[in-house]
């Protein structure tokens, strides 16, 4: 099994019309604090075990990074942990920020 790619447009539609997916952001703490998708959680080596333990395996998980590259490896790793519906956000947070500035929050 593998992860799937997800466009910003599709994620935007999901956020507007259905229960929110688990959005995990793998960027560094300062970048996350400066801006992130509302409702997302920063995932790093110290929080990943808790996320895996606390999130149902059938949850929809969307992985966000800077430009949509590193998130692909993280998404594949999550599939390997037993998650069945994992997506990598194409274009990453940078593309999201440009397309949907009104759907960007800072900490």
ZAGUDREN-662708 format. One record per residue: residue number from 1; residue in one letter; x, y, z of N, C-alpha, C in turn. Coordinates in steps of 0.001 Angstrom, whole numbers, m for minus. Layout:
N
 num residuo  n.east n.north    n.up ca.east ca.north   ca.up  c.east c.north    c.up
 NUM       a       X       Y       Z       X        Y       Z       X       Y       Z
...
This chain:
107
 num residuo  n.east n.north    n.up ca.east ca.north   ca.up  c.east c.north    c.up
   1       x     835   m1176       0       0        0       0     884    1245       0
   2       x     400    2298    m612    1182     3524    m700     298    4717    m352
   3       x     932    5842    m111     210     7087     125    m302    7623   m1208
   4       x   m1160    8623   m1133   m1672     9279   m2331   m1285   10751   m2304
   5       x   m1285   11362   m3466   m1041    12798   m3560   m2369   13528   m3401
   6       x   m2320   14717   m2832   m3523    15500   m2584   m3274   16942   m3010
   7       x   m4168   17489   m3794   m4028    18880   m4210   m4555   19800   m3113
   8       x   m4065   21022   m3117   m4566    22015   m2176   m6049   22252   m2379
   9       x   m6496   22222   m3618   m7910    22428   m3918   m8773   21356   m3259
  10       x   m8340   20113   m3349   m9104    19030   m2728   m9105   19170   m1212
  11       x   m7955   19484    m620   m7911    19664     829   m8824   20810    1245
  12       x   m8819   21886     502   m9689    23023     810  m11156   22606     790
  13       x  m11526   21799    m192  m12902    21308    m275  m13229   20409     915
  14       x  m12296   19531    1277  m12517    18660    2424  m12758   19488    3683
  15       x  m11914   20494    3885  m12027    21298    5101  m13345   22059    5151
  16       x  m13913   22337    3993  m15171    23083    3942  m16404   22183    4040
  17       x  m16253   20890    3738  m17449    20070    3576  m17519   18818    4428
  18       x  m16458   18397    5047  m16528    17141    5804  m15679   17226    7057
  19       x  m15750   16186    7844  m14933    16123    9052  m13467   16318    8676
  20       x  m12796   17099    9480  m11418    17435    9152  m10503   16222    9231
  21       x   m9621   16089    8259   m8608    15035    8354   m7579   15403    9418
  22       x   m6791   14445    9824   m5664    14730   10715   m4565   15320    9834
  23       x   m4263   16600   10032   m3229    17267    9237   m1986   17374   10092
  24       x    m903   16784    9624     358    16840   10353    1378   17597    9516
  25       x    2070   18511   10161    3030    19408    9517    4414   19030   10015
  26       x    5311   18672    9109    6629    18194    9509    7711   19262    9384
  27       x    7314   20510    9172    8295    21594    9080    8868   21923   10465
  28       x    9915   22754   10483   10568    23109   11743    9638   23981   12603
  29       x    9898   24043   13910    9001    24765   14824    8788   26238   14457
  30       x    9838   26944   14055    9692    28364   13727    8826   28567   12494
  31       x    9001   27736   11493    8176    27843   10285    6720   27551   10605
  32       x    6482   26537   11418    5114    26196   11817    4481   27352   12586
  33       x    5238   27945   13518    4710    29054   14319    4399   30265   13437
  34       x    5190   30484   12404    4986    31634   11523    3750   31462   10643
  35       x    3372   30231   10366    2182    29989    9561    1955   28516    9337
  36       x     685   28103    9426     325    26700    9213   m1155   26621    8858
  37       x   m1572   25453    8418   m2976    25218    8109   m3716   25087    9449
  38       x   m4776   25881    9668   m5509    25786   10928   m5939   24343   11220
  39       x   m5755   23937   12460   m6110    22583   12867   m4999   21571   12682
  40       x   m3902   21993   12048   m2795    21045   11847   m1960   20943   13119
  41       x   m1237   19854   13218    m372    19598   14361    1039   19369   13854
  42       x    2008   19955   14557    3389    19741   14157    3827   18358   14596
  43       x    4431   17644   13670    4879    16277   13933    6397   16244   13805
  44       x    7056   15742   14839    8505    15581   14792    8871   14307   15553
  45       x   10152   14083   15710   10598    12842   16341   10057   12675   17765
  46       x    9801   13779   18448    9326    13666   19832    7810   13487   19928
  47       x    7056   13766   18854    5598    13670   18913    5025   12546   18055
  48       x    5839   11960   17196    5308    10984   16248    4787    9722   16936
  49       x    5457    9261   17978    4996     8039   18653    3604    8254   19254
  50       x    3377    9406   19857    2064     9714   20415    1005    9817   19339
  51       x    1364   10428   18198     414    10535   17097      12    9154   16603
  52       x     982    8288   16400     705     6936   15912    m164    6179   16918
  53       x     144    6332   18194    m613     5614   19231   m2037    6153   19389
  54       x   m2225    7458   19226   m3512     8093   19517   m4438    8250   18318
  55       x   m3955    7979   17112   m4748     8203   15903   m5218    6871   15329
  56       x   m6508    6727   15082   m7015     5468   14508   m6348    5176   13155
  57       x   m6083    3913   12902   m5403     3510   11662   m6209    3843   10418
  58       x   m7527    3991   10568   m8347     4317    9398   m8621    5818    9260
  59       x   m7958    6632   10084   m8115     8087    9978   m7514    8585    8660
  60       x   m8087    9643    8132   m7510    10303    6963   m6399   11207    7478
  61       x   m5167   10982    7000   m4004    11744    7453   m3408   12484    6254
  62       x   m3191   13787    6414   m2567    14604    5377   m1252   15120    5934
  63       x    m153   14856    5218    1175    15283    5646    1579   16525    4849
  64       x    2043   17542    5570    2433    18819    4974    3899   19091    5291
  65       x    4650   19527    4280    6024    19981    4489    6163   21340    3796
  66       x    7370   21733    3443    7577    23036    2807    7034   23073    1382
  67       x    7483   22125     545    7164    22165    m885    6546   20879   m1425
  68       x    6242   19926    m557    5604    18691    m998    6554   17564   m1331
  69       x    7820   17685    m903    8791    16627   m1185    9019   15734      33
  70       x    9428   16334    1145    9686    15557    2360    8431   14874    2867
  71       x    7284   15484    2611    6026    14896    3082    5756   13546    2436
  72       x    6313   13316    1253    6095    12032     588    6762   10896    1360
  73       x    7980   11134    1848    8660    10104    2634    7945    9882    3961
  74       x    7502   10972    4592    6793    10847    5859    5461   10126    5663
  75       x    4771   10436    4578    3492     9775    4297    3697    8279    4088
  76       x    4733    7911    3347    5000     6493    3123    5348    5799    4436
  77       x    6079    6481    5310    6420     5916    6610    5141    5666    7410
  78       x    4197    6631    7383    2942     6452    8121    2139    5280    7571
  79       x    2165    5077    6267    1514     3898    5678    2140    2638    6277
  80       x    3458    2653    6402    4167     1518    6985    3814    1273    8446
  81       x    3288    2305    9119    2874     2168   10519    1439    1671   10636
  82       x     798    1426    9481    m537      847    9511   m1670    1784    9129
  83       x   m1358    3045    8838   m2411     3973    8417   m2816    3650    6988
  84       x   m4124    3650    6737   m4607     3200    5431   m4972    4321    4473
  85       x   m5168    5534    4989   m5563     6641    4116   m4656    7835    4389
  86       x   m3498    7839    3712   m2472     8852    3953   m2214    9616    2663
  87       x   m2115   10942    2801   m1902    11817    1652    m721   12750    1899
  88       x     m21   13078     821    1017    14101     841     452   15311      99
  89       x     499   16480     738     m45    17689     122     897   18182    m970
  90       x     446   18118   m2216    1248    18581   m3343    1526   20075   m3208
  91       x    2771   20461   m3418    3162    21864   m3319    3452   22316   m1901
  92       x    3122   21486    m920    3417    21783     471    2749   23039     994
  93       x    3234   23483    2151    2637    24651    2783    2851   25914    1960
  94       x    3981   26018    1293    4253    27237     521    3196   27452    m558
  95       x    2836   26424   m1266    1795    26565   m2280     450   26845   m1616
  96       x     151   26160    m521   m1096    26390     209   m1200   27859     629
  97       x    m102   28399    1183     m88    29777    1676    m390   30767     557
  98       x     127   30486    m638    m122    31381   m1776   m1546   31242   m2301
  99       x   m2066   30013   m2319   m3421    29780   m2830   m4507   30167   m1839
 100       x   m4264   29922    m559   m5295    30094     463   m4770   30902    1659
 101       x   m4376   32162    1434   m3843    32950    2554   m4867   33124    3683
 102       x   m6150   33078    3338   m7189    33219    4360   m7332   31952    5195
 103       x   m6705   30864    4762   m6749    29591    5500   m5372   29261    6042
 104       x   m4707   30300    6530   m3377    30158    7108   m3391   30835    8472
 105       x   m2869   30161    9475   m2846    30699   10833   m1411   30770   11337
 106       x   m1173   31645   12271     132    31729   12938     m82   31428   14417
 107       x     960   30919   15057     861    30592   16493    1244   31804   17322
